[in-house]
């Protein structure tokens, strides 16, 4: 089997391949940054959230993850990565390769992303239940004000 080599865009070290929740991720042993394929992200975030929700207080507001905000190259293909706010949020700025679909996540970004992902999905589920019940607009406004 041809093993793909990833190199940390921050430390330039070869990243260690690991099986996490039945998906391949690549971890830098020095900075603990991770490279993941975009197609695997939602699966990984669900699993991270399941682990986090039992060990942290989910009612606390999220703090933004400080980011270097400097362009980096893809750990896989070495082409320049683009930076985007995850889910339109400024809490996490992620680096994504437009060519090969690899994301580079700094050490704490995946945890904050998992919380944002879960919060969004819970909001969507709540709105879905509201629409099925066909409430009046007063109820909809009240629920939307809780979510946003």
Backbone torsions as a table, in degrees:
resi	resn	phi	psi	omega
1	UNK	NA	132.8	178.9
2	UNK	-79.9	114.0	-177.0
3	UNK	-89.4	124.2	179.3
4	UNK	-75.5	135.3	178.4
5	UNK	-104.9	128.6	176.0
6	UNK	-112.9	144.3	177.7
7	UNK	-122.6	131.8	-178.2
8	UNK	-60.5	125.9	179.6
9	UNK	-72.8	-12.6	178.1
10	UNK	-95.2	-41.3	-172.8
11	UNK	-107.9	-14.5	-178.3
12	UNK	67.7	10.9	177.1
13	UNK	-84.7	153.8	173.8
14	UNK	-68.3	134.0	-178.3
15	UNK	-86.7	146.1	-179.0
16	UNK	-88.0	128.1	178.3
17	UNK	-78.7	134.9	-178.2
18	UNK	-140.5	146.2	175.0
19	UNK	-91.3	114.3	-180.0
20	UNK	-124.9	114.4	179.5
21	UNK	54.8	43.0	177.1
22	UNK	66.5	22.9	175.5
23	UNK	-132.0	149.8	176.8
24	UNK	-82.6	131.8	169.1
25	UNK	-129.4	159.9	-178.8
26	UNK	-124.7	123.6	-173.0
27	UNK	-115.4	137.0	173.5
28	UNK	-85.6	125.7	-178.2
29	UNK	-69.8	-20.5	-178.3
30	UNK	-90.4	-58.2	-175.0
31	UNK	-94.8	-8.5	-179.9
32	UNK	67.3	16.6	172.7
33	UNK	-67.5	157.2	-177.6
34	UNK	-132.1	142.6	173.4
35	UNK	-111.3	129.8	179.5
36	UNK	-135.9	155.5	175.2
37	UNK	-81.0	137.2	-177.6
38	UNK	-55.8	-37.0	-178.3
39	UNK	-64.0	-20.8	-178.9
40	UNK	-96.3	-5.4	-170.0
41	UNK	-60.1	-49.0	-176.0
42	UNK	-64.0	-37.1	177.0
43	UNK	-61.9	-44.7	-179.6
44	UNK	-66.3	-42.0	-179.0
45	UNK	-64.9	-37.2	176.5
46	UNK	-60.2	-45.1	-179.5
47	UNK	-66.9	-40.6	178.3
48	UNK	-64.0	-42.3	179.8
49	UNK	-61.8	-42.0	179.3
50	UNK	-58.5	-38.1	179.0
51	UNK	-73.9	-38.7	-176.8
52	UNK	-70.4	-39.7	-171.5
53	UNK	-63.2	-18.6	178.6
54	UNK	-90.9	-8.6	-174.0
55	UNK	-123.3	-3.5	-180.0
56	UNK	-133.2	163.1	177.4
57	UNK	-85.1	108.2	-175.3
58	UNK	-78.1	-5.7	179.6
59	UNK	-86.4	-11.1	-180.0
60	UNK	-74.8	140.4	178.1
61	UNK	-65.9	146.6	178.4
62	UNK	-76.3	138.4	174.7
63	UNK	-99.2	141.9	177.5
64	UNK	-61.3	146.1	175.5
65	UNK	-86.5	123.0	178.7
66	UNK	-66.0	133.4	-177.0
67	UNK	-125.6	155.1	-178.4
68	UNK	-72.8	-21.3	178.6
69	UNK	51.9	24.6	174.9
70	UNK	-109.4	140.9	179.6
71	UNK	-62.9	143.3	176.6
72	UNK	-129.5	166.4	177.2
73	UNK	-98.8	152.6	-178.7
74	UNK	-60.5	135.0	177.7
75	UNK	-65.7	-19.5	-177.4
76	UNK	-95.8	-59.3	-173.9
77	UNK	-102.0	-4.9	177.4
78	UNK	68.9	10.3	177.1
79	UNK	-83.9	158.0	-179.5
80	UNK	-60.6	138.2	178.4
81	UNK	-95.6	155.4	175.9
82	UNK	-101.2	151.6	178.3
83	UNK	-110.5	136.7	179.9
84	UNK	-141.8	148.9	171.5
85	UNK	-74.7	124.9	-178.7
86	UNK	-63.3	125.5	-178.4
87	UNK	55.1	32.6	179.7
88	UNK	74.5	6.4	-177.2
89	UNK	-90.0	153.7	173.2
90	UNK	-97.4	7.0	178.5
91	UNK	-70.8	-33.9	-178.3
92	UNK	-138.9	124.9	174.1
93	UNK	-103.9	116.7	-177.4
94	UNK	-102.6	154.0	176.9
95	UNK	-105.7	124.6	-178.6
96	UNK	-131.9	139.7	177.6
97	UNK	-89.1	118.7	180.0
98	UNK	-71.4	-16.0	-177.7
99	UNK	-88.0	-45.0	-175.3
100	UNK	-116.2	-2.3	175.0
101	UNK	75.6	24.1	177.7
102	UNK	-94.1	138.3	174.5
103	UNK	-106.4	141.6	170.3
104	UNK	-112.1	124.6	-177.7
105	UNK	-116.8	127.2	173.5
106	UNK	-66.7	168.1	-169.6
107	UNK	-48.3	-45.8	-173.5
108	UNK	-100.2	-5.1	-175.9
109	UNK	-63.2	-40.1	-177.9
110	UNK	-61.6	-38.5	-179.7
111	UNK	-66.0	-45.0	179.3
112	UNK	-67.1	-38.5	176.8
113	UNK	-61.9	-39.9	179.3
114	UNK	-62.8	-39.5	178.6
115	UNK	-68.2	-42.1	176.8
116	UNK	-63.4	-42.1	179.6
117	UNK	-61.1	-47.0	-179.5
118	UNK	-65.6	-42.4	179.8
119	UNK	-60.9	-43.4	178.6
120	UNK	-62.7	-47.1	-178.6
121	UNK	-64.1	-37.3	177.3
122	UNK	-67.3	-36.5	177.4
123	UNK	-65.5	-42.7	178.6
124	UNK	-63.6	-42.7	179.1
125	UNK	-62.9	-41.1	178.2
126	UNK	-62.5	-46.7	179.4
127	UNK	-63.5	-36.2	178.4
128	UNK	-62.8	-43.6	177.8
129	UNK	-64.4	-37.8	179.5
130	UNK	-63.5	-47.0	-178.1
131	UNK	-65.9	-35.7	178.3
132	UNK	-65.5	-31.9	-179.8
133	UNK	-80.7	-10.5	-179.6
134	UNK	50.7	59.6	179.6
135	UNK	-75.7	170.7	174.7
136	UNK	-78.1	169.8	-175.0
137	UNK	-64.5	-26.2	177.5
138	UNK	-62.5	-43.3	178.6
139	UNK	-66.0	-41.1	-179.5
140	UNK	-62.2	-46.8	179.6
141	UNK	-60.1	-40.2	-179.9
142	UNK	-63.8	-42.5	-179.4
143	UNK	-69.2	-42.4	179.4
144	UNK	-62.4	-37.2	178.9
145	UNK	-66.7	-28.3	175.4
146	UNK	-72.8	-37.7	-176.3
147	UNK	-75.4	-46.4	-176.1
148	UNK	-110.8	NA	NA
